[in-house]
């Protein structure tokens, strides 16, 4: 049995399709923001670990050197932990990312740096 009046069906279908596309677009934007924050965290961890290892080699506090380097960095990376393991430094960084309805989450990355072992 076919409905007698189907006026407005295209309008409703169009509105549903537009809402679905908008939802998908918003989801893609949130995923993109999370990926960018993760890359920022990894870059900050790499640079901070290198700075800490360099400072450690000359006798300074490596964790303090990493904190000084990251203090003025864009994206407000925070040091979650800084562990001196012999001559190596292991640095964990967190960068906050706002994900709309999902709240504010942290993108976390870790890096290890130290002197290169010589050939034997």
WOZI-V577164 format. One record per backbone hydrogen bond with DSSP energy under -1.0 kcal/mol. CO is the residue of the C=O (numbers start at 1). NH is the residue of the N-H. If there is no record, write none. Layout:
co=[CO	CO]
nh=[NH	NH]
//
This chain:
co=[6	8	9	10	11	12	13	14	15	16	17	18	19	20	21	22	23	24	25	26	27	28	29	30	31	32	33	34	35	36	37	38	39	40	41	42	43	44	45	46	47	48	49	50	51	52	53	54	55	61	62	63	64	65	66	67	70	78	81	83	85	88	89	90	91	92	92	93	94	95	97	99	100	103	105	107	109	111	113]
nh=[9	12	13	14	15	16	17	18	19	20	21	22	23	24	25	26	27	28	29	30	31	32	33	34	35	36	37	38	39	40	41	42	43	44	45	46	47	48	49	50	51	52	53	54	55	56	57	58	60	65	66	67	68	69	70	71	73	94	92	90	88	85	113	83	111	80	81	109	78	107	105	102	103	99	97	95	93	91	89]
//
